[in-house]
């Protein structure tokens, strides 16, 4: 079974029908990610398995961290595959509007104590 899975993976990797990202788009995303890391005011999305996805946590260095599932990576691949790469100055708006997903499913929050 292991060999069959390995062979399947090799065939998928070289299949011309496999979705691919252009070199230019890959470069644009690499630049965006490097700039995002270097911009100290933008939150970092951190892949976590715990139930605190979507919360804001202040890291040891003072940077805001947002625990996520695989949704941001899947969103980034879909964007890159369609030929889109946001600008660094768009990231905050994308997060605020929920257009950059941070989790497939978030737990329900008790809103009974909140006002209208």
N, C-alpha and C positions, 0 to 999 in steps of 0.2 A: 504494500500500500504506500509506503514511504517513497519508493522509487517512482510509482505512478504519479503521486502528487508532485514530486520534483519535476518529472517530465512535463506535466501539465503546466507548471509554473514557467518552465523554459519556453514552451510553445506559446503561452500567453505573452511573455516578454517580447518575443520576436514577431508576433502576429501583427501584420500591417493594419488590421482592423481595430487594434487596441487603442483606446483614447490616449492621445499624446498632447503635451503642451509644447508650443513652439519655443525655440531657443530664446527668441526676443521676449516672449511672455514670461518664461522662466527667469530670465535676467531681471525683468521689471519686478517680479515678485520677490526675488532675492534682495534687490535694492530696497523695496518697501519694508521687508522684514528687518533688514539691518538698520534702516533709518528708524523704524518703530522701536527697536531695542535701544537705540541711542537717544531717543527722545524721552527724557525722564518723566514727563508729565502724563504720557499716555499709559493707561493700564496695560499690564501684560496678561495675556490669556494663558492659563496654566492648566494642562490636562490633569484632572483629578478624578478619582473614583468615588469620593465621599459624597454625601448628600448636600453639600454646600454650594453646588453649582449655581452660578449667577450672583453669588454674594461678592461683596468687595472686601478684600482682606489686605491689610497693610503688611508688606513684607519687612524683613529685618532691615533692609536698606531704605525703608520709607516709601517704596514704590507700591502703588495699588496693584493687587493681583486679583484676577477674576477666575475662579475655578470653572472649568468647562468640561464637556465631553468631547467627542470627535467632531461635533458640528462645525466649529470654525475651520478645521482642516478640510472637511467635505465641502463647505461653502467656498473656501479659497480655491480648491481644485475646480469646482464648477465654474467659478468666475474666470479662472485662468484658461480653462478649456474653451470658454465662450469668447476669449480674447479681451477680457476686462481685468484691469488692475486699478484699484482705487488709489488716489493720492493720499499721502500721509495726513494732510489736513482734512480729509474726509472721514477718517477712522472714528473720531469721537461722535460725529453725527450718525454714522452707520450703527454704532453701538447704541446710542440714545434712542434711535428710531426702531431698534430691533431688526435692522436689515443685515447685521452681522450676527448670526445666531451664536449663542453661547452654550445651548443645550437643546437636545431633542425634546426632552420632557423636564419641566421643572416641577417640584413638589407644590401642592396647593398651600397657600398661606392663609392663615386665619385673619380675615379682615373685619371681623365682627366688632372690634374695638375702634376701628377707624371711622371717621366722620364721612359724610357724603362727598 
